[in-house]
Amino acid sequence: MGSYQPSTQAERQAMLESIGCQSMDDLYAQVPPEMRLDHLDLPDGKSELEVRRILEGIAAKNTVFPSVFRGAGAYKHYIPAIVKSVTSKETFLTAYTPYQAELSQGVLQSIFEYQTMICALTGMDASNASIYDGASAAAEAVAMCRDRKRSTVLISAAAHPMVRRTVETYCFGNGMEVKTVPVKNGFTDAQALADLLDDTVACFYLQQPNYYGCIESAKELGETAHAAGAKFIMGVNPIAMAVLKTPGECGADIAVGEGQPLGMPLSFGGPYLGFMAATAALTRKLPGRIVGETTDHEGRRAYVLTLQAREQHIRREKASSNVCSNQALCAMTAAVYLAAVGPDGLLQVAESCMAHARYAAQRVCDVPGFDMVYPGPYFHEFVTTCPCKPEKLIDGLAKRGILGPLPLEDGNLLWCATEMNTRDDIDALEQAIREVV
């Protein structure tokens, strides 16, 4: 394999020119020069051990914060040791897409168990696998709702900005119009939603809890969307589902979300997992794959690919989905995590997140100049004011080993606390804030 070349230099040059580039440097022109590295400047004649030590020294320059109070879509949770122990087994690590599905019973069963748990978590009828992340899951859900007469998407301004941008990108490609429902006091404006709904609206997307951590009146907003004939999509935090009403209980047609909290570390931004579930009426529109349980000719339990609406298997012009790879290892990680903690354990994690967030909010707001911005209930994220420039606070906290809040466009701060933030961590945070401010 050392001499194997997937494409020749001439072929690579032809591909570059077809997209208007003359070189690989042109392809990465949007990446700042200081972020690009042509090669590692390693001395000649080094052994593997010596090279390893050099690379470990380079890696040690990365900052890994022992204390994290930032969420905004990626969260630091405790991962039981059994999760990595199971998922790092070679039989799972090397498994890829089950093209010869019935020969891959182990992979199929892991996907089936994952689907079952996602359905239990969301209260929906059917779940798929193989969605890249929460943002692309939301975009795929929007595409599911389009029909000949309805091609407008309403999305709450309180949804994660990256989710909104991803939905807008997908909709630009398939000719759907996106309209934003305004926010009022940190929550989706119900009256504005009602005013925007008409017979061209295919669906309404709501995030629960929303980007500001606030818990929305999801059931009421969903009923408003349904009354106008639109589908209701909920983007949810899987940990929060242990204490909040599920999308199924709120009347959602499709439930999506980011699965990173379910056993996946922050890992510099990925790989993560998008989960997706729907009502029985929309099952056949789900992208990706659905694994089902059956019996073989001897009556033994077996698993099959019940549905696989993937681009490779149908004509490209007929494809309604952009899913064309496999996230089975991440899906199995989520399944192992959920199996390890169980329903009671997941409830404890959620309750711990809520308790720590409330203690953190209290201690932060004990510092003069920091006040809660939005009223009402929240899960484990909250927004406060900031009496100084946010950059000053964040840099000061970073020097003390704390990854602080996310600065918002209005100058306020988005904080987060999980079960990983102990009482001592939060007390130390308050002291650090006082020192910086």
Contacts in CASP RR format, 6 or more apart in sequence:
PFRMAT RR
TARGET T0000
AUTHOR 0000-0000-0000
METHOD contacts of the structure
MODEL  1
MGSYQPSTQAERQAMLESIGCQSMDDLYAQVPPEMRLDHLDLPDGKSELE
VRRILEGIAAKNTVFPSVFRGAGAYKHYIPAIVKSVTSKETFLTAYTPYQ
AELSQGVLQSIFEYQTMICALTGMDASNASIYDGASAAAEAVAMCRDRKR
STVLISAAAHPMVRRTVETYCFGNGMEVKTVPVKNGFTDAQALADLLDDT
VACFYLQQPNYYGCIESAKELGETAHAAGAKFIMGVNPIAMAVLKTPGEC
GADIAVGEGQPLGMPLSFGGPYLGFMAATAALTRKLPGRIVGETTDHEGR
RAYVLTLQAREQHIRREKASSNVCSNQALCAMTAAVYLAAVGPDGLLQVA
ESCMAHARYAAQRVCDVPGFDMVYPGPYFHEFVTTCPCKPEKLIDGLAKR
GILGPLPLEDGNLLWCATEMNTRDDIDALEQAIREVV
7 15 0 8 1.000
16 22 0 8 1.000
16 23 0 8 1.000
16 24 0 8 1.000
16 26 0 8 1.000
16 27 0 8 1.000
19 27 0 8 1.000
20 26 0 8 1.000
21 27 0 8 1.000
28 36 0 8 1.000
40 55 0 8 1.000
40 58 0 8 1.000
42 51 0 8 1.000
42 54 0 8 1.000
46 54 0 8 1.000
63 398 0 8 1.000
65 398 0 8 1.000
65 401 0 8 1.000
65 402 0 8 1.000
65 403 0 8 1.000
66 401 0 8 1.000
67 401 0 8 1.000
67 402 0 8 1.000
67 403 0 8 1.000
67 421 0 8 1.000
67 425 0 8 1.000
67 428 0 8 1.000
67 429 0 8 1.000
68 76 0 8 1.000
68 402 0 8 1.000
68 403 0 8 1.000
68 404 0 8 1.000
68 416 0 8 1.000
68 420 0 8 1.000
68 421 0 8 1.000
69 360 0 8 1.000
69 402 0 8 1.000
69 403 0 8 1.000
69 404 0 8 1.000
69 405 0 8 1.000
69 415 0 8 1.000
69 416 0 8 1.000
69 417 0 8 1.000
69 421 0 8 1.000
69 429 0 8 1.000
70 403 0 8 1.000
70 404 0 8 1.000
70 405 0 8 1.000
70 406 0 8 1.000
70 414 0 8 1.000
70 415 0 8 1.000
70 416 0 8 1.000
71 381 0 8 1.000
71 406 0 8 1.000
71 414 0 8 1.000
71 416 0 8 1.000
72 160 0 8 1.000
72 211 0 8 1.000
72 381 0 8 1.000
72 406 0 8 1.000
72 414 0 8 1.000
72 416 0 8 1.000
73 160 0 8 1.000
73 258 0 8 1.000
73 260 0 8 1.000
74 258 0 8 1.000
74 260 0 8 1.000
74 266 0 8 1.000
74 269 0 8 1.000
74 272 0 8 1.000
75 239 0 8 1.000
75 260 0 8 1.000
75 261 0 8 1.000
75 266 0 8 1.000
75 380 0 8 1.000
75 416 0 8 1.000
75 418 0 8 1.000
76 266 0 8 1.000
76 418 0 8 1.000
76 420 0 8 1.000
77 239 0 8 1.000
77 261 0 8 1.000
77 263 0 8 1.000
77 349 0 8 1.000
77 418 0 8 1.000
77 419 0 8 1.000
77 420 0 8 1.000
78 349 0 8 1.000
78 419 0 8 1.000
78 420 0 8 1.000
79 263 0 8 1.000
79 264 0 8 1.000
79 265 0 8 1.000
79 337 0 8 1.000
80 337 0 8 1.000
80 340 0 8 1.000
80 341 0 8 1.000
82 336 0 8 1.000
82 340 0 8 1.000
83 263 0 8 1.000
83 333 0 8 1.000
83 336 0 8 1.000
83 337 0 8 1.000
83 340 0 8 1.000
86 92 0 8 1.000
86 332 0 8 1.000
86 336 0 8 1.000
87 93 0 8 1.000
87 329 0 8 1.000
87 332 0 8 1.000
87 333 0 8 1.000
87 336 0 8 1.000
92 110 0 8 1.000
92 329 0 8 1.000
92 332 0 8 1.000
93 329 0 8 1.000
95 104 0 8 1.000
95 106 0 8 1.000
95 107 0 8 1.000
95 328 0 8 1.000
95 329 0 8 1.000
96 326 0 8 1.000
96 328 0 8 1.000
97 325 0 8 1.000
97 326 0 8 1.000
97 328 0 8 1.000
98 104 0 8 1.000
98 107 0 8 1.000
98 108 0 8 1.000
98 305 0 8 1.000
98 328 0 8 1.000
101 108 0 8 1.000
101 304 0 8 1.000
101 305 0 8 1.000
101 308 0 8 1.000
102 108 0 8 1.000
102 302 0 8 1.000
102 303 0 8 1.000
102 304 0 8 1.000
105 302 0 8 1.000
105 303 0 8 1.000
106 303 0 8 1.000
107 328 0 8 1.000
108 291 0 8 1.000
108 292 0 8 1.000
108 303 0 8 1.000
108 304 0 8 1.000
108 305 0 8 1.000
109 291 0 8 1.000
109 303 0 8 1.000
110 328 0 8 1.000
110 331 0 8 1.000
110 332 0 8 1.000
110 335 0 8 1.000
111 129 0 8 1.000
111 289 0 8 1.000
111 291 0 8 1.000
111 303 0 8 1.000
111 328 0 8 1.000
111 331 0 8 1.000
111 332 0 8 1.000
112 291 0 8 1.000
112 292 0 8 1.000
112 293 0 8 1.000
112 303 0 8 1.000
113 335 0 8 1.000
113 339 0 8 1.000
114 127 0 8 1.000
114 129 0 8 1.000
114 331 0 8 1.000
114 332 0 8 1.000
114 334 0 8 1.000
114 335 0 8 1.000
115 126 0 8 1.000
115 127 0 8 1.000
115 128 0 8 1.000
115 129 0 8 1.000
115 290 0 8 1.000
115 291 0 8 1.000
116 127 0 8 1.000
117 334 0 8 1.000
117 335 0 8 1.000
117 338 0 8 1.000
117 339 0 8 1.000
118 124 0 8 1.000
118 127 0 8 1.000
118 275 0 8 1.000
118 276 0 8 1.000
118 277 0 8 1.000
118 334 0 8 1.000
119 125 0 8 1.000
119 126 0 8 1.000
119 127 0 8 1.000
119 277 0 8 1.000
121 238 0 8 1.000
121 241 0 8 1.000
121 246 0 8 1.000
121 338 0 8 1.000
122 236 0 8 1.000
122 241 0 8 1.000
122 246 0 8 1.000
122 247 0 8 1.000
122 248 0 8 1.000
122 255 0 8 1.000
122 275 0 8 1.000
122 277 0 8 1.000
123 246 0 8 1.000
123 247 0 8 1.000
123 248 0 8 1.000
123 249 0 8 1.000
123 255 0 8 1.000
123 277 0 8 1.000
124 246 0 8 1.000
124 247 0 8 1.000
124 248 0 8 1.000
124 252 0 8 1.000
124 254 0 8 1.000
124 255 0 8 1.000
124 277 0 8 1.000
124 278 0 8 1.000
124 279 0 8 1.000
125 277 0 8 1.000
125 278 0 8 1.000
125 279 0 8 1.000
125 280 0 8 1.000
125 283 0 8 1.000
126 277 0 8 1.000
126 278 0 8 1.000
126 279 0 8 1.000
126 280 0 8 1.000
126 283 0 8 1.000
126 286 0 8 1.000
126 290 0 8 1.000
127 275 0 8 1.000
127 276 0 8 1.000
127 277 0 8 1.000
127 278 0 8 1.000
127 290 0 8 1.000
128 276 0 8 1.000
128 277 0 8 1.000
128 286 0 8 1.000
128 287 0 8 1.000
128 288 0 8 1.000
128 289 0 8 1.000
128 290 0 8 1.000
128 307 0 8 1.000
129 288 0 8 1.000
129 289 0 8 1.000
129 290 0 8 1.000
129 291 0 8 1.000
129 327 0 8 1.000
129 328 0 8 1.000
129 331 0 8 1.000
130 287 0 8 1.000
130 288 0 8 1.000
130 289 0 8 1.000
130 323 0 8 1.000
130 325 0 8 1.000
130 326 0 8 1.000
130 327 0 8 1.000
130 328 0 8 1.000
130 331 0 8 1.000
131 137 0 8 1.000
131 140 0 8 1.000
131 256 0 8 1.000
131 273 0 8 1.000
131 274 0 8 1.000
131 275 0 8 1.000
131 276 0 8 1.000
131 287 0 8 1.000
131 288 0 8 1.000
131 323 0 8 1.000
131 327 0 8 1.000
132 272 0 8 1.000
132 273 0 8 1.000
132 274 0 8 1.000
132 323 0 8 1.000
132 325 0 8 1.000
132 327 0 8 1.000
133 258 0 8 1.000
133 272 0 8 1.000
133 273 0 8 1.000
133 274 0 8 1.000
134 163 0 8 1.000
134 235 0 8 1.000
134 256 0 8 1.000
134 257 0 8 1.000
134 258 0 8 1.000
134 259 0 8 1.000
134 272 0 8 1.000
134 273 0 8 1.000
134 274 0 8 1.000
134 275 0 8 1.000
135 160 0 8 1.000
135 162 0 8 1.000
135 163 0 8 1.000
135 165 0 8 1.000
135 166 0 8 1.000
135 167 0 8 1.000
135 258 0 8 1.000
136 166 0 8 1.000
136 170 0 8 1.000
136 274 0 8 1.000
136 322 0 8 1.000
137 256 0 8 1.000
137 257 0 8 1.000
137 258 0 8 1.000
137 274 0 8 1.000
137 275 0 8 1.000
137 276 0 8 1.000
138 159 0 8 1.000
138 163 0 8 1.000
138 166 0 8 1.000
138 167 0 8 1.000
138 205 0 8 1.000
138 233 0 8 1.000
138 235 0 8 1.000
138 256 0 8 1.000
138 257 0 8 1.000
139 166 0 8 1.000
139 167 0 8 1.000
139 169 0 8 1.000
139 170 0 8 1.000
139 171 0 8 1.000
139 322 0 8 1.000
140 170 0 8 1.000
140 256 0 8 1.000
140 276 0 8 1.000
140 287 0 8 1.000
140 321 0 8 1.000
140 322 0 8 1.000
140 323 0 8 1.000
141 203 0 8 1.000
141 205 0 8 1.000
141 233 0 8 1.000
141 254 0 8 1.000
141 256 0 8 1.000
141 276 0 8 1.000
141 278 0 8 1.000
142 153 0 8 1.000
142 167 0 8 1.000
142 170 0 8 1.000
142 171 0 8 1.000
142 176 0 8 1.000
142 202 0 8 1.000
142 203 0 8 1.000
142 205 0 8 1.000
142 233 0 8 1.000
143 170 0 8 1.000
143 174 0 8 1.000
143 176 0 8 1.000
143 287 0 8 1.000
143 320 0 8 1.000
143 321 0 8 1.000
144 231 0 8 1.000
144 254 0 8 1.000
144 278 0 8 1.000
144 282 0 8 1.000
144 285 0 8 1.000
144 286 0 8 1.000
144 287 0 8 1.000
144 320 0 8 1.000
145 153 0 8 1.000
145 202 0 8 1.000
145 203 0 8 1.000
145 230 0 8 1.000
145 231 0 8 1.000
145 233 0 8 1.000
145 253 0 8 1.000
145 254 0 8 1.000
146 174 0 8 1.000
146 176 0 8 1.000
146 202 0 8 1.000
147 202 0 8 1.000
149 199 0 8 1.000
149 200 0 8 1.000
150 199 0 8 1.000
150 200 0 8 1.000
150 201 0 8 1.000
150 202 0 8 1.000
150 230 0 8 1.000
151 175 0 8 1.000
151 176 0 8 1.000
151 177 0 8 1.000
151 200 0 8 1.000
151 202 0 8 1.000
152 176 0 8 1.000
152 177 0 8 1.000
152 178 0 8 1.000
152 179 0 8 1.000
152 198 0 8 1.000
152 200 0 8 1.000
152 201 0 8 1.000
152 202 0 8 1.000
153 167 0 8 1.000
153 171 0 8 1.000
153 176 0 8 1.000
153 177 0 8 1.000
153 178 0 8 1.000
153 179 0 8 1.000
153 201 0 8 1.000
153 202 0 8 1.000
153 203 0 8 1.000
153 204 0 8 1.000
153 205 0 8 1.000
154 179 0 8 1.000
154 180 0 8 1.000
154 181 0 8 1.000
154 193 0 8 1.000
154 196 0 8 1.000
154 197 0 8 1.000
154 201 0 8 1.000
154 203 0 8 1.000
154 204 0 8 1.000
154 205 0 8 1.000
154 225 0 8 1.000
154 230 0 8 1.000
155 163 0 8 1.000
155 164 0 8 1.000
155 167 0 8 1.000
155 178 0 8 1.000
155 179 0 8 1.000
155 180 0 8 1.000
155 181 0 8 1.000
155 204 0 8 1.000
155 205 0 8 1.000
156 180 0 8 1.000
156 181 0 8 1.000
156 183 0 8 1.000
156 188 0 8 1.000
156 204 0 8 1.000
156 205 0 8 1.000
156 206 0 8 1.000
156 207 0 8 1.000
156 210 0 8 1.000
156 216 0 8 1.000
157 164 0 8 1.000
157 180 0 8 1.000
157 181 0 8 1.000
157 182 0 8 1.000
157 183 0 8 1.000
157 188 0 8 1.000
158 183 0 8 1.000
158 186 0 8 1.000
158 187 0 8 1.000
158 188 0 8 1.000
158 207 0 8 1.000
158 210 0 8 1.000
158 211 0 8 1.000
158 212 0 8 1.000
158 214 0 8 1.000
158 216 0 8 1.000
159 205 0 8 1.000
159 206 0 8 1.000
159 207 0 8 1.000
159 210 0 8 1.000
159 211 0 8 1.000
159 235 0 8 1.000
160 207 0 8 1.000
160 211 0 8 1.000
161 211 0 8 1.000
163 205 0 8 1.000
163 207 0 8 1.000
164 178 0 8 1.000
164 180 0 8 1.000
167 178 0 8 1.000
167 205 0 8 1.000
168 178 0 8 1.000
170 176 0 8 1.000
170 322 0 8 1.000
171 177 0 8 1.000
171 178 0 8 1.000
176 202 0 8 1.000
179 196 0 8 1.000
181 188 0 8 1.000
181 189 0 8 1.000
181 192 0 8 1.000
181 193 0 8 1.000
181 196 0 8 1.000
181 204 0 8 1.000
182 188 0 8 1.000
182 189 0 8 1.000
182 192 0 8 1.000
183 189 0 8 1.000
184 192 0 8 1.000
185 374 0 8 1.000
185 375 0 8 1.000
186 210 0 8 1.000
186 212 0 8 1.000
186 214 0 8 1.000
186 373 0 8 1.000
186 374 0 8 1.000
187 210 0 8 1.000
187 214 0 8 1.000
187 216 0 8 1.000
187 217 0 8 1.000
187 374 0 8 1.000
188 206 0 8 1.000
188 210 0 8 1.000
188 216 0 8 1.000
188 221 0 8 1.000
190 217 0 8 1.000
190 220 0 8 1.000
190 221 0 8 1.000
190 224 0 8 1.000
193 204 0 8 1.000
193 221 0 8 1.000
193 224 0 8 1.000
193 225 0 8 1.000
194 224 0 8 1.000
197 204 0 8 1.000
197 224 0 8 1.000
197 225 0 8 1.000
197 227 0 8 1.000
197 228 0 8 1.000
197 230 0 8 1.000
198 228 0 8 1.000
199 228 0 8 1.000
199 229 0 8 1.000
201 225 0 8 1.000
201 228 0 8 1.000
201 229 0 8 1.000
201 230 0 8 1.000
202 230 0 8 1.000
202 231 0 8 1.000
203 225 0 8 1.000
203 230 0 8 1.000
203 231 0 8 1.000
203 232 0 8 1.000
203 233 0 8 1.000
203 253 0 8 1.000
203 254 0 8 1.000
204 221 0 8 1.000
204 222 0 8 1.000
204 225 0 8 1.000
204 230 0 8 1.000
204 231 0 8 1.000
204 232 0 8 1.000
204 233 0 8 1.000
205 233 0 8 1.000
205 234 0 8 1.000
205 235 0 8 1.000
206 216 0 8 1.000
206 218 0 8 1.000
206 221 0 8 1.000
206 222 0 8 1.000
206 232 0 8 1.000
206 233 0 8 1.000
206 234 0 8 1.000
206 235 0 8 1.000
207 216 0 8 1.000
207 234 0 8 1.000
207 235 0 8 1.000
207 236 0 8 1.000
208 215 0 8 1.000
208 216 0 8 1.000
208 218 0 8 1.000
208 234 0 8 1.000
208 235 0 8 1.000
208 236 0 8 1.000
208 237 0 8 1.000
208 240 0 8 1.000
208 244 0 8 1.000
208 247 0 8 1.000
208 250 0 8 1.000
209 215 0 8 1.000
209 216 0 8 1.000
209 237 0 8 1.000
209 240 0 8 1.000
209 244 0 8 1.000
209 378 0 8 1.000
209 379 0 8 1.000
209 381 0 8 1.000
210 216 0 8 1.000
211 414 0 8 1.000
212 373 0 8 1.000
212 374 0 8 1.000
212 378 0 8 1.000
212 381 0 8 1.000
212 382 0 8 1.000
212 383 0 8 1.000
212 414 0 8 1.000
213 378 0 8 1.000
213 379 0 8 1.000
213 380 0 8 1.000
213 381 0 8 1.000
213 382 0 8 1.000
213 383 0 8 1.000
213 414 0 8 1.000
214 374 0 8 1.000
214 376 0 8 1.000
214 377 0 8 1.000
214 378 0 8 1.000
215 244 0 8 1.000
215 376 0 8 1.000
215 377 0 8 1.000
215 378 0 8 1.000
215 379 0 8 1.000
218 234 0 8 1.000
218 245 0 8 1.000
218 247 0 8 1.000
218 250 0 8 1.000
218 252 0 8 1.000
219 245 0 8 1.000
219 249 0 8 1.000
219 250 0 8 1.000
219 251 0 8 1.000
221 232 0 8 1.000
222 232 0 8 1.000
222 250 0 8 1.000
222 251 0 8 1.000
222 252 0 8 1.000
223 251 0 8 1.000
225 231 0 8 1.000
225 232 0 8 1.000
226 232 0 8 1.000
226 251 0 8 1.000
231 253 0 8 1.000
231 254 0 8 1.000
232 250 0 8 1.000
232 251 0 8 1.000
232 252 0 8 1.000
232 253 0 8 1.000
232 254 0 8 1.000
233 252 0 8 1.000
233 253 0 8 1.000
233 254 0 8 1.000
233 255 0 8 1.000
233 256 0 8 1.000
234 247 0 8 1.000
234 250 0 8 1.000
234 252 0 8 1.000
234 254 0 8 1.000
234 255 0 8 1.000
234 256 0 8 1.000
235 247 0 8 1.000
235 255 0 8 1.000
235 256 0 8 1.000
235 257 0 8 1.000
236 244 0 8 1.000
236 246 0 8 1.000
236 247 0 8 1.000
236 255 0 8 1.000
236 256 0 8 1.000
236 257 0 8 1.000
237 257 0 8 1.000
237 258 0 8 1.000
237 261 0 8 1.000
237 379 0 8 1.000
238 257 0 8 1.000
238 258 0 8 1.000
238 259 0 8 1.000
238 261 0 8 1.000
238 262 0 8 1.000
238 275 0 8 1.000
238 334 0 8 1.000
239 261 0 8 1.000
239 262 0 8 1.000
239 346 0 8 1.000
239 349 0 8 1.000
239 350 0 8 1.000
239 353 0 8 1.000
239 380 0 8 1.000
240 350 0 8 1.000
240 379 0 8 1.000
240 380 0 8 1.000
242 343 0 8 1.000
242 346 0 8 1.000
242 347 0 8 1.000
242 349 0 8 1.000
242 350 0 8 1.000
242 351 0 8 1.000
243 347 0 8 1.000
243 350 0 8 1.000
243 351 0 8 1.000
243 354 0 8 1.000
243 379 0 8 1.000
244 379 0 8 1.000
246 255 0 8 1.000
247 254 0 8 1.000
247 255 0 8 1.000
247 277 0 8 1.000
248 255 0 8 1.000
253 278 0 8 1.000
253 279 0 8 1.000
253 281 0 8 1.000
253 282 0 8 1.000
254 276 0 8 1.000
254 277 0 8 1.000
254 278 0 8 1.000
254 279 0 8 1.000
254 282 0 8 1.000
255 275 0 8 1.000
255 276 0 8 1.000
255 277 0 8 1.000
255 278 0 8 1.000
256 274 0 8 1.000
256 275 0 8 1.000
256 276 0 8 1.000
256 277 0 8 1.000
257 274 0 8 1.000
257 275 0 8 1.000
257 276 0 8 1.000
258 272 0 8 1.000
258 273 0 8 1.000
258 274 0 8 1.000
258 275 0 8 1.000
259 272 0 8 1.000
259 273 0 8 1.000
259 274 0 8 1.000
259 275 0 8 1.000
259 330 0 8 1.000
259 334 0 8 1.000
260 266 0 8 1.000
260 270 0 8 1.000
260 272 0 8 1.000
260 273 0 8 1.000
262 273 0 8 1.000
262 333 0 8 1.000
262 334 0 8 1.000
262 337 0 8 1.000
262 338 0 8 1.000
263 333 0 8 1.000
263 334 0 8 1.000
263 336 0 8 1.000
263 337 0 8 1.000
264 270 0 8 1.000
264 271 0 8 1.000
264 272 0 8 1.000
264 273 0 8 1.000
264 330 0 8 1.000
264 333 0 8 1.000
264 334 0 8 1.000
271 327 0 8 1.000
271 330 0 8 1.000
272 330 0 8 1.000
273 327 0 8 1.000
273 330 0 8 1.000
273 331 0 8 1.000
273 333 0 8 1.000
273 334 0 8 1.000
274 327 0 8 1.000
275 331 0 8 1.000
275 334 0 8 1.000
276 286 0 8 1.000
276 287 0 8 1.000
278 285 0 8 1.000
278 286 0 8 1.000
283 290 0 8 1.000
283 307 0 8 1.000
284 307 0 8 1.000
285 320 0 8 1.000
286 307 0 8 1.000
286 309 0 8 1.000
287 309 0 8 1.000
287 310 0 8 1.000
287 320 0 8 1.000
287 321 0 8 1.000
287 322 0 8 1.000
287 323 0 8 1.000
288 308 0 8 1.000
288 309 0 8 1.000
288 310 0 8 1.000
288 321 0 8 1.000
288 323 0 8 1.000
289 305 0 8 1.000
289 307 0 8 1.000
289 308 0 8 1.000
289 309 0 8 1.000
289 310 0 8 1.000
290 305 0 8 1.000
290 306 0 8 1.000
290 307 0 8 1.000
290 308 0 8 1.000
291 303 0 8 1.000
291 304 0 8 1.000
291 305 0 8 1.000
291 306 0 8 1.000
292 303 0 8 1.000
292 304 0 8 1.000
292 305 0 8 1.000
292 306 0 8 1.000
293 301 0 8 1.000
293 302 0 8 1.000
293 303 0 8 1.000
294 301 0 8 1.000
294 302 0 8 1.000
294 303 0 8 1.000
294 304 0 8 1.000
295 301 0 8 1.000
295 302 0 8 1.000
296 302 0 8 1.000
309 320 0 8 1.000
309 321 0 8 1.000
310 321 0 8 1.000
310 323 0 8 1.000
310 324 0 8 1.000
311 319 0 8 1.000
311 321 0 8 1.000
311 322 0 8 1.000
311 323 0 8 1.000
311 324 0 8 1.000
312 324 0 8 1.000
338 346 0 8 1.000
341 348 0 8 1.000
341 349 0 8 1.000
349 419 0 8 1.000
350 379 0 8 1.000
352 418 0 8 1.000
352 419 0 8 1.000
353 379 0 8 1.000
353 380 0 8 1.000
353 417 0 8 1.000
353 418 0 8 1.000
353 419 0 8 1.000
354 379 0 8 1.000
354 380 0 8 1.000
356 380 0 8 1.000
356 417 0 8 1.000
356 418 0 8 1.000
356 419 0 8 1.000
356 421 0 8 1.000
356 422 0 8 1.000
356 423 0 8 1.000
356 426 0 8 1.000
357 378 0 8 1.000
357 379 0 8 1.000
357 380 0 8 1.000
357 381 0 8 1.000
357 382 0 8 1.000
357 415 0 8 1.000
357 416 0 8 1.000
357 417 0 8 1.000
359 417 0 8 1.000
359 423 0 8 1.000
359 426 0 8 1.000
360 382 0 8 1.000
360 415 0 8 1.000
360 417 0 8 1.000
360 421 0 8 1.000
360 426 0 8 1.000
360 429 0 8 1.000
361 372 0 8 1.000
361 382 0 8 1.000
361 384 0 8 1.000
361 415 0 8 1.000
363 426 0 8 1.000
363 427 0 8 1.000
363 429 0 8 1.000
363 430 0 8 1.000
364 370 0 8 1.000
364 384 0 8 1.000
364 415 0 8 1.000
364 429 0 8 1.000
364 430 0 8 1.000
364 433 0 8 1.000
365 371 0 8 1.000
365 372 0 8 1.000
365 384 0 8 1.000
366 430 0 8 1.000
367 430 0 8 1.000
367 433 0 8 1.000
367 434 0 8 1.000
367 437 0 8 1.000
368 387 0 8 1.000
369 385 0 8 1.000
369 386 0 8 1.000
369 387 0 8 1.000
369 437 0 8 1.000
370 384 0 8 1.000
370 385 0 8 1.000
370 386 0 8 1.000
370 387 0 8 1.000
370 433 0 8 1.000
371 384 0 8 1.000
371 385 0 8 1.000
372 382 0 8 1.000
372 383 0 8 1.000
372 384 0 8 1.000
373 383 0 8 1.000
373 384 0 8 1.000
373 385 0 8 1.000
373 412 0 8 1.000
374 382 0 8 1.000
374 383 0 8 1.000
380 416 0 8 1.000
380 417 0 8 1.000
380 418 0 8 1.000
381 414 0 8 1.000
381 415 0 8 1.000
381 416 0 8 1.000
382 414 0 8 1.000
382 415 0 8 1.000
383 408 0 8 1.000
383 412 0 8 1.000
383 413 0 8 1.000
383 414 0 8 1.000
383 415 0 8 1.000
384 405 0 8 1.000
384 412 0 8 1.000
384 413 0 8 1.000
384 415 0 8 1.000
385 412 0 8 1.000
385 413 0 8 1.000
386 393 0 8 1.000
386 407 0 8 1.000
386 411 0 8 1.000
386 412 0 8 1.000
386 413 0 8 1.000
387 437 0 8 1.000
388 436 0 8 1.000
388 437 0 8 1.000
390 405 0 8 1.000
390 407 0 8 1.000
390 411 0 8 1.000
390 413 0 8 1.000
391 407 0 8 1.000
392 436 0 8 1.000
393 404 0 8 1.000
393 405 0 8 1.000
393 413 0 8 1.000
393 433 0 8 1.000
393 436 0 8 1.000
393 437 0 8 1.000
394 404 0 8 1.000
394 405 0 8 1.000
394 407 0 8 1.000
396 432 0 8 1.000
396 436 0 8 1.000
397 403 0 8 1.000
397 404 0 8 1.000
397 429 0 8 1.000
397 432 0 8 1.000
397 433 0 8 1.000
397 436 0 8 1.000
398 404 0 8 1.000
400 432 0 8 1.000
400 435 0 8 1.000
402 428 0 8 1.000
402 429 0 8 1.000
402 432 0 8 1.000
404 415 0 8 1.000
405 413 0 8 1.000
405 414 0 8 1.000
405 415 0 8 1.000
405 416 0 8 1.000
406 413 0 8 1.000
406 414 0 8 1.000
407 413 0 8 1.000
407 414 0 8 1.000
408 414 0 8 1.000
417 426 0 8 1.000
END
